[in-house]
């Protein structure tokens, strides 16, 4: 299941002491609001097997992150550093943000786009790319980010910001520039990838 997010305001409307499930949940994993006040909400998460996955406290203005019983707190925007705001706004895992010297950006290796089309299938639709892999989203003077593509059919074609690189020597500028570029990118419509593996260029 993909990560789900609940704002402090949404949690405030929910009951305490009952099992709560995110939309689209198939398993028995859930979360429980243990107690709440005007400024804090304590939440516990539970695995499908009934064991406790963890607990966290959400501050007013913050949010709850949830995935298969795992729970974590997202700070209010006012408490965040610029980098934390960038990660929160575009829902990028902290494990996917790298602060590196400028000289290393040009040596980054991307996960190659690989086609899932069987080369011997005469009936395969080769008018679009079916498969997965990583491409550059944008590379600026003080930052860069990649896009992960996953295509498995006409109704299952996804792309997401994958890895973000900030130039260490110009960290503050890099974060600001990256924020603007990601905001511009997120407004773009989906465009299909052409790939030589499908006989396209």
N, C-alpha and C positions, 0 to 999 in steps of 0.2 A: 504494500500500500504506500501511496505517496504521503509525504508530510502534510499534516493538517494544522491549521492555525485558528485560535480562538482569542478574540480580543477580551480585555478585562470587562468591558461592557457586556459582551455576550455571556461570559461566565457568570457575571452578576445576576443574570436572569435565570440561571439554571438552579435546580434543587441541590441541596447538600445531602451527602450520605447515600446517594443512589448511583447505580452504574450508568455511565453516560458513554455513548458510542458516537464516533465520528461518522458522517455520511459515507456510505459505500463500504462500511466495515463488513467483512465476511466472517472473521473469526470471533472469538469470545473476548478478545482483549478490549479493554475499556479504561476510562478514568473516572475518578470519584472526587468531587469537591468536598474536602474534609471540613473546612470551615471558611467563612468569609467575613470581612469587615468592609468598611468604607474604602480602605486603602490597600488591603492585602487579601489575597485568596490563596489558600493552601490546597494543592491538588496532588493526588497520588495516581500512579499509573499501574495497571495490572496486565500481566501477560495472559495469553490464551489459556495456559495451564492453571491459571488462578494464583500464580505467585506474584508478589509485588515487584514491579519493575523499577520503581523509584518514586520520589516525590519532589515537589518544587513549590516555590511561593511566587505568585505573580503580583507585581506592584501595579497600582493604579496607573493607567496609561500604557501599560505593557501588554504582552500577549502570552498565550500558552502555545508551545509547539508540541505536537503529538504525532507519534508513529508507532503503531502496533504495541501500545502499552507504555512505550518510552515517553516521558514528559520532560520538558525543559522550559525555563522562563526566558522570555525575550524582554529586554529592558525597555522602559519607556524611551521614546526618542530623545527626550531632554537629558537622559543619563548616558546616552551613547557617544562614543568617539566618532569622528567622521567615517572611519573605516567600518565601525559597527553599523552605522546608519546605512552605508552602502550595501553591506551584507544583508541587512534586514530588509531594505527596500526592494532588493532584487532577489532575495531568498537564495543567497549563495552560502554554502557551507564554509565554515572557517578553514576546513581542510583543503578547500579549493582556492584559497587566496594565498598568493606567494609574493613576498617582498624580496626582490632580488636585484643584484647590480645590473645596470643598463646593459653591460656587455654580454650578459647571459640570455637576454630575451631572444636574440637572433639565433641562439643554439637550441631553443626549445623544440622538442620533437612532438608532433601531433599524432594522435591515434589515427592511423590510416583509414580512410573510407573503404569499407569492404562490402561488396555486393552479396546479397543473400539469394540472388537468382542463380538457378542451376544452369550452367553454360550449355548443357545438352538438352534443355527443355525447349522444344520448338514453339510452345504455346505461351511462353513467358512474356509478360508485358515489359518491353524494353524501352518504353517511352518515358519512363521515369526511374529514379533510383530507388531500389529496395535494398536496405542494409543499414549499416550504422558506421559512425566514425566522427572525427573531429575536424573542424575547419577554423581558420582565423575569423573572428567576428570583426575585430578592428585592432589595429596596432598604432598607438599614438606615440608622441615623443616621450611621455613619462608613464605609460601604461600599455597594456594589451589584454585582450580577452579572447577566449575561444568559445565556439558553439559546438554542442554535441548534437548530432543528427541521428534520428532513429526512425526508419521507414519500414513498415511491415504490412503495407496494404493501403488502399485508398482512404480508409477511415482511421488508420493508425500511423499518422505521420507527425512526428514531434521534433522540436528543437528546443534547446535550453542553453542558457549561459552556463559554461562548464568550468573553465579555469580562468582566474583573474590574476594578472601579474602587475605589480606596482614597482616602479623603479625606486630602488632604495635611496639613491642620492637626491631624488626630488619627490620624496614620499608625499608631502602635503599637496603639492601640485598634481601628482599622479592620481591621488584619491579624488580630487575635485574634477579633474579632466575625465577620469573613468566614469564617475557618477553621471556626468552630462552625456557621455557617449552611450552608456547603458540605457539611459532614459530615451535617447534618440532611437536606439536600436529596438527597444521594446515596443515602439510604436509602428515598426515596419510590418507589413503583411508577409505572410508565408510565401517563400519562393522555392520552387523545386530545384534540387541539385541535379546537374547532369554529370555523369561519371563514365569514364572510359570502360569500366567493367561492364556496363550495360550497352556498350557500343555507341555512347553519346559523348559529345564534347562540348 
